[in-house]
Amino acid sequence: MGQVRVRRVQEEADAADGSRVLVDRVWPRGISKSAARLDRWCKEVAPSTELRHWYGHDVERFDEFRRRYRAELDDPERSAALEELRGYAADGDLTLLTATKEPGISHARVLADLLGG
């Protein structure tokens, strides 16, 4: 199993990134698909719009967000997407990309923790 990292999609791609997977539901503003240098856009694993809006990246809600998001990952579509990410991680290094300004309190961080990062 490789290393699982979380980075902002706006950051320059790095040789150590391994597979680069965007895990946001919405394509990030101001980033071209070629500049993102993605191996996959896995929007199916992103949290629901309702959960994202409720959370609003409020650090005080992060623990509850994590609990609710992990429950959402039991949904068949999200569960299948999570298994796909597990495959990337099993094959080598994986970088989960997000457009959020605070990746340490994002759904990408929750995913990385689940994947062993």
C-alpha positions as CSV (number, residue, x, y, z in Angstrom):
1,M,0.0,0.0,0.0
2,G,1.3,3.5,-0.9
3,Q,1.1,6.7,1.0
4,V,-2.2,8.6,0.8
5,R,-1.9,12.4,0.8
6,V,-4.4,15.4,0.7
7,R,-3.5,18.4,-1.3
8,R,-5.3,21.4,-2.9
9,V,-5.9,21.0,-6.6
10,Q,-4.6,24.5,-7.1
11,E,-1.1,23.4,-6.0
12,E,1.5,22.4,-8.6
13,A,1.6,18.7,-9.3
14,D,4.5,16.9,-7.7
15,A,6.3,13.8,-8.8
16,A,5.6,12.2,-5.4
17,D,1.9,12.6,-5.9
18,G,1.4,9.2,-7.4
19,S,-2.2,8.8,-8.7
20,R,-3.9,12.2,-8.6
21,V,-7.7,12.0,-7.9
22,L,-10.0,15.0,-7.5
23,V,-12.7,14.1,-4.9
24,D,-14.9,17.2,-5.2
25,R,-18.4,17.0,-6.7
26,V,-18.0,20.3,-8.5
27,W,-15.1,21.2,-10.8
28,P,-12.8,23.9,-9.2
29,R,-13.0,27.4,-10.6
30,G,-10.0,28.7,-12.5
31,I,-8.3,25.3,-13.0
32,S,-8.1,23.7,-16.5
33,K,-8.4,20.0,-16.8
34,S,-4.9,19.8,-18.3
35,A,-3.4,21.9,-15.5
36,A,-5.0,19.7,-12.9
37,R,-3.1,16.6,-14.2
38,L,-5.7,14.2,-12.9
39,D,-5.8,10.5,-13.2
40,R,-9.4,10.5,-12.2
41,W,-12.2,12.8,-11.1
42,C,-14.1,10.8,-8.5
43,K,-17.1,13.1,-7.8
44,E,-19.2,10.1,-6.7
45,V,-17.3,9.9,-3.4
46,A,-18.0,13.5,-2.5
47,P,-20.4,14.3,0.4
48,S,-23.9,15.3,-0.4
49,T,-24.7,18.9,-1.2
50,E,-26.9,19.1,1.9
51,L,-24.1,17.9,4.1
52,R,-21.5,20.2,2.5
53,H,-23.9,23.2,3.0
54,W,-24.6,22.3,6.6
55,Y,-20.9,21.9,7.4
56,G,-19.6,25.0,5.7
57,H,-16.1,24.1,6.8
58,D,-16.9,25.2,10.3
59,V,-14.1,23.6,12.4
60,E,-16.4,23.2,15.3
61,R,-18.6,21.0,13.2
62,F,-15.8,18.8,11.8
63,D,-16.3,15.9,14.2
64,E,-20.0,15.7,13.4
65,F,-19.3,16.3,9.7
66,R,-16.9,13.3,9.8
67,R,-19.5,11.1,11.4
68,R,-22.2,12.1,9.0
69,Y,-20.0,11.8,6.0
70,R,-18.7,8.3,7.0
71,A,-22.4,7.3,7.2
72,E,-23.0,8.7,3.7
73,L,-20.1,6.5,2.4
74,D,-22.3,3.5,3.1
75,D,-24.5,4.6,0.1
76,P,-23.9,2.1,-2.7
77,E,-22.6,4.7,-5.2
78,R,-20.2,6.3,-2.7
79,S,-19.2,2.9,-1.4
80,A,-18.2,1.8,-4.9
81,A,-16.2,5.0,-5.4
82,L,-14.4,4.5,-2.1
83,E,-13.5,0.9,-3.2
84,E,-12.0,2.4,-6.4
85,L,-9.9,4.8,-4.3
86,R,-8.7,1.8,-2.2
87,G,-7.5,0.2,-5.4
88,Y,-5.5,3.3,-6.3
89,A,-4.0,3.3,-2.8
90,A,-3.2,-0.4,-3.0
91,D,-1.3,0.2,-6.3
92,G,0.9,2.9,-5.0
93,D,0.9,6.5,-3.7
94,L,-2.4,8.4,-4.0
95,T,-3.0,12.1,-3.7
96,L,-6.6,13.2,-3.0
97,L,-7.2,16.6,-4.4
98,T,-9.7,19.2,-3.3
99,A,-10.4,22.8,-4.0
100,T,-11.2,23.6,-0.3
101,K,-9.0,26.2,1.4
102,E,-8.7,24.0,4.5
103,P,-7.9,20.5,3.3
104,G,-7.1,19.3,6.9
105,I,-10.8,19.7,7.8
106,S,-12.3,18.5,4.6
107,H,-14.0,15.4,3.2
108,A,-10.6,14.6,1.5
109,R,-9.0,14.3,4.9
110,V,-11.8,12.0,6.1
111,L,-11.2,9.8,3.0
112,A,-7.4,9.8,3.5
113,D,-7.9,8.7,7.1
114,L,-10.2,5.9,5.9
115,L,-7.6,4.8,3.3
116,G,-4.8,4.7,5.7
117,G,-3.2,8.1,5.0
